[in-house]
Amino acid sequence: MLTREALVAYGANVQEGLGRCLNNEAFYLRLVGMLKDDGHVAQLRAALDRKDLKGAFEAAHALKGSLSNLALTPVLKPVMEMTELLREGRDMDYSELMSEVQTQWDRLMDMINS
């Protein structure tokens, strides 16, 4: 079960995320839980595989917005870095950053699905 304590242990800034949800913990946890239906990580990976930097930027930017609002720092940090590189249109190897995004996303999904 997804809990505030699990998110703190994950490294999320729960206080910040709660503040954006008017300190309604149930609402905050419900929003975090809704990320399991978010397809932006898969869209980001697919766009990078196609070398579609514009599509990758759009997916990363959308993901960044959701993660920022919920203050999910461990996955947010590599997404933010990737977003800014993609915003610049930098054609580079994103595999290391994508690996970190996927690792942190998987950790988050494990918490949500437990």
N, C-alpha and C positions, 0 to 999 in steps of 0.2 A: 504494500500500500504506500502510495506517495504521501510523505509527511514533510512538514516544515523542517524537522530535524535531519531527515535524509538529504534535503536540498542544501542545508547548511553544511553538512558533511561533504557534499559534492563540491562545494565552493561557491554556491550561488549567494548573491547579496540579497537574502530574503527580506531584510528590513526595507531595502530600497524597492524591491518588487511589491511588497505589501503596501508601501506608501502610495504606489501608483494605483493600487486597488482599494484605496480608502481604508486600509488596514483590515480588510475583510479576508481572513485567511482561507475560508472555504472557497471564495471566489478566485483568489490567487491560485490555489491548488487546482481548481477546475481549469483555469486558463493554461497552467503548465501541462496538465493532463491532455488538453486538447492538441498539444503539439504532436501527439502520436499520429494524428491525421494530416500533419503538415508534410507536403511533398517537396519542399524546397531543397532539402539536402540531396534527394535523388535528382531533382532538376539541375542542381548545381553540378553534380558529378557528371551527368549526361552531357551538359553543355560543355564542360571542360574536356570531356572525351571527344567531342565533335570540334573542339577548338573554336567554339562559339563564344567569344569573349563578351559580347553584348548580352547574350542569353545567360551566361554565367554571372555577369554583374547583376542582372535583374533578379535572379534567384538568390544570390548572396545578399543583395540589398534588402529584399523582402524578409529573408531569414534574420538578418541583423535587426530589423525593426521589431520583430516578435521577441527575439532573445533579449534585446535591450530593455524593452518594456517590462519583461519579467526578471531582469537582472540575473540571467543565467550565465555568469561570468566564464566558467571553464570552456564552454562551447562558443560563447560570444567573442572572446579574444581572437581566436584564429579566424572567425568569420569576419570580424571587423578589419583585420589585416588584409584578408583576401579581397574584401569589398573595395578597399582603397586602391589596391593594386589593379583590380579590374576596372575601377572607375577611370584610372589613368590609361587603360587599354594596354597594359603591359603584357606582352606575349612572352610567357616564361613557363617554367615547369612548376605547376601548382600542386604536384603530388604530395609533397611533404605537408603543406598546409591542409590539403584535403584529407590526408590521413589523420591529422590532429582533429579536424572537424568531425570526421567519422567516429573516431575513438571517443570523443567527448559526447557526441550525439548518442552513440550506443550506450554509454554509461547512463545518460539521462533517460533513454528509452527503457533500459532495464529497471530503473526506479519507477517509472510511470507504469510499466506493465507488471510489476511485482505485486 
